[in-house]
Amino acid sequence: MKKLKQRWNITSNWQLLIIFIVFAITGSTAAYISKPITNAIGITKESMSLWLYWPVRLLLIFPLYQVLLVLIGTFFGQFKFFWEFEKKMLYKMKLGFIANFFDNKFQ
């Protein structure tokens, strides 16, 4: 846990516990919400092959997970950590312009 706390630049075990809880809640929420969303846009197991359904569903839900991560993290008082976490991910995916847009918009 010490290495993880150093890597994430956090100081307390309490903050680490909150971060783990946020990740768990976000993953569960994204999985729970994904079925009604994909059904609403016509992507169902019955309408396409399972080999196509699951990758498409995961690709569609991925952005939702990212947004939920910041929102739920904010609810738990960890906006700064999750926004920095999200920015790193966006830059690694070559989508840093999104992070720059929001940083410039809300400063």
C-alpha positions in Angstrom: 0.0 0.0 0.0 2.9 2.3 0.7 4.0 2.2 -3.0 0.5 2.9 -4.2 0.1 5.9 -1.8 3.4 7.3 -3.1 2.4 6.7 -6.7 -0.9 8.4 -6.3 0.6 11.1 -4.0 -1.8 10.5 -1.1 -0.9 10.5 2.5 -3.5 8.7 4.5 -4.9 5.2 4.6 -8.4 6.8 5.0 -8.0 8.6 1.6 -6.8 5.4 0.0 -9.9 3.5 1.4 -12.2 6.3 0.0 -10.5 6.0 -3.4 -11.0 2.2 -3.5 -14.6 2.7 -2.6 -15.1 5.2 -5.3 -13.6 2.8 -7.9 -15.9 0.0 -6.7 -19.0 2.1 -6.7 -18.2 3.6 -10.2 -17.6 0.2 -11.7 -20.8 -1.3 -10.3 -22.8 1.8 -11.3 -21.4 1.8 -14.9 -22.2 -1.9 -15.2 -25.7 -1.4 -13.8 -26.5 1.5 -16.1 -25.0 0.0 -19.2 -27.8 -2.4 -20.1 -30.7 0.2 -20.1 -28.5 2.6 -22.1 -27.5 0.1 -24.8 -31.1 -1.1 -25.0 -32.3 2.4 -25.5 -30.1 2.9 -28.5 -31.1 -0.5 -29.9 -28.0 -2.5 -29.0 -29.3 -5.8 -27.6 -28.1 -9.4 -27.4 -30.9 -10.3 -29.7 -30.1 -7.7 -32.3 -26.5 -8.7 -32.9 -24.0 -11.4 -32.4 -22.6 -11.7 -28.9 -19.1 -11.4 -30.4 -20.0 -7.9 -31.5 -22.5 -7.0 -28.7 -20.0 -7.1 -25.8 -17.2 -5.1 -27.4 -19.6 -2.5 -28.6 -21.2 -2.3 -25.2 -17.9 -1.9 -23.5 -16.8 0.8 -26.0 -20.0 2.7 -25.4 -19.9 2.4 -21.6 -16.2 3.4 -21.3 -16.8 7.2 -21.6 -19.7 6.9 -19.1 -17.4 5.2 -16.6 -14.9 8.1 -16.9 -17.6 10.7 -16.3 -19.0 8.7 -13.4 -15.5 8.3 -11.9 -15.1 12.1 -11.5 -18.7 12.7 -10.4 -18.7 10.0 -7.7 -15.2 11.0 -6.7 -16.4 14.5 -6.2 -19.3 13.3 -4.1 -16.8 11.6 -1.8 -14.6 14.7 -1.6 -11.9 13.4 -3.9 -12.4 15.6 -7.0 -8.8 16.7 -7.2 -7.5 13.1 -7.1 -9.9 11.8 -9.7 -9.6 14.8 -12.1 -5.8 14.4 -12.1 -6.3 10.6 -12.6 -8.6 11.3 -15.5 -6.3 13.9 -17.1 -3.4 11.4 -17.0 -5.6 8.8 -18.7 -6.8 11.3 -21.4 -3.2 12.3 -22.2 -2.1 8.7 -22.5 -5.0 8.1 -24.9 -3.9 11.1 -26.9 -7.1 12.9 -25.9 -5.4 15.6 -23.8 -7.3 18.3 -25.6 -10.4 17.3 -23.7 -8.6 17.8 -20.4 -7.1 21.1 -21.6 -10.6 22.3 -22.6 -12.1 21.7 -19.2 -9.0 23.0 -17.3 -9.2 26.3 -19.3 -13.0 26.5 -19.1 -13.2 26.1 -15.3 -10.2 28.0 -14.0 
